[in-house]
Amino acid sequence: MQASSPTLLKWLRAAGEPSRLRLLGLCADAALSVSDLAQVLGQSEPRVSRHLKILCEAGLTERSRQGQWVHYHLAANPEATSFVRGLLAQVEGRDPVMLGDRTRARAVAIPERGESAAGAQTRLGRALAGFAVDSGLTPVLGSVLVAGVHHPQLLEAAAAAARQCTALAPSRRAAQATSAFAQQRGFACRVLKAASADGFAVQDIARAGSSFDGVILDHPATGGEALARLLAEVRLAVTPAGRVWIFQRYDSLENAHERVVEHPLARLRRLLGTAGLECERLSPIEADGEHVLAAVARATAVLPGQLRGGARSAGPHT
C-alpha cells in the first residue's frame, strides 16, 4: 500500500526542515525523551517540543510513556516508517551533523538501569567492574571520579573502593537515574550533570574537583585526538600516584578513513602516553554485543602540559 499524494505532501512539509530531519534520524534509532533530544540537538526543550508536535501531527512520529518519561519514536504506520527510512537513507552515513547526533544520542540515552537492581546487572557491566577491581580499584582509595554512568556496576565498585565518590552523568535523566541507583543500593555518591552531550569537557572535570586517587572514564562520547585532550585534563585531576581507567568502544578508536591506519589498541596506548599516562594493562572485552577496550594507566612524572605541544603532531607508534 502506498501513501496518497496529500499524505505524501504532508510528510514532506513536516520533514523538510533541518531540525525535524535530525529528529527523525534520532527517533529512527531509539525512543528518546524531549530532554534527550534537546541535549543532542543543542536546542531548548520548548523548541524541540514544537518540532516534535509537527512531526506527530503529520503522523511520522509517536509518543509513548515509559515509566516517568515520555519518549518519541517513529510512527507504527508502515507507510510512514518506510517514507522516513527512505528519506534518511539519502543522507545517513555521509552527513556529519547526523553522524554527530547519533554519537551524542548514544551518550545521553542511558537505559534507566538505576531504577532497578536487576536492570543494572549486565554481563558487560560485570566484566568492566571486574577488570577495574582486578587492576587496582580496591578499598584503599580516598576519592574516585566516575565520568559516565553507562554501567552502574562500575559506579558501585568505585563507591565501594573509595571514601568519596563523584559521578559525572551525560544527561539530566542519567543523573536522576544514577542518584536513584545509589540510593537504592545504599551507597553515597555526589552526582553532577555534564555541560554537554558531546562528551566530558574541561569545565566538567574542573567542576568535579582535583586530586582524585582514581578516575574512571566509562564510554566518554569522544574519540581520537579529542580523547587525548580529555585524558590530558584527567591526568591533571589525579594524584601523583593516581590511576585512570578507561572503557572505550572499539569502533570509536578506529581510523580507517585516515591516511595512516592505526590499530585501536595501539592508538589508545599512544593517546594515554601523550596525555602523560603510562598504560599498565590493556584488554579487549566483549559482552552483550559490545566490543570495548579496557585500559588502566598510572600517572607519570611528566605533566601533560609539557606534552601538549607535540600532541597534535605525534605520529602513531606501537
FENWOLIN-V642879 format. One record per run of one state. SS is the DSSP state (H for helix, E for strand, L for the rest). FROM is the first residue (numbers start at 1). LEN is the number of residues. If there is no record, write none. Layout:
ss->SS from->FROM len->LEN
ss->SS from->FROM len->LEN
This chain:
ss->L from->1 len->4
ss->H from->5 len->11
ss->L from->16 len->2
ss->H from->18 len->12
ss->L from->30 len->2
ss->E from->32 len->2
ss->H from->34 len->8
ss->L from->42 len->3
ss->H from->45 len->13
ss->L from->58 len->3
ss->E from->61 len->6
ss->L from->67 len->2
ss->E from->69 len->6
ss->L from->75 len->3
ss->H from->78 len->11
ss->L from->89 len->7
ss->H from->96 len->13
ss->L from->109 len->4
ss->H from->113 len->3
ss->L from->116 len->1
ss->H from->117 len->4
ss->L from->121 len->2
ss->H from->123 len->12
ss->L from->135 len->6
ss->E from->141 len->7
ss->L from->148 len->4
ss->H from->152 len->10
ss->E from->162 len->8
ss->L from->170 len->2
ss->H from->172 len->14
ss->L from->186 len->4
ss->E from->190 len->4
ss->L from->194 len->8
ss->H from->202 len->7
ss->L from->209 len->3
ss->E from->212 len->7
ss->L from->219 len->5
ss->H from->224 len->14
ss->E from->238 len->12
ss->H from->250 len->4
ss->L from->254 len->10
ss->H from->264 len->11
ss->L from->275 len->2
ss->E from->277 len->11
ss->L from->288 len->2
ss->E from->290 len->10
ss->L from->300 len->4
ss->H from->304 len->3
ss->L from->307 len->1
ss->H from->308 len->4
ss->L from->312 len->7
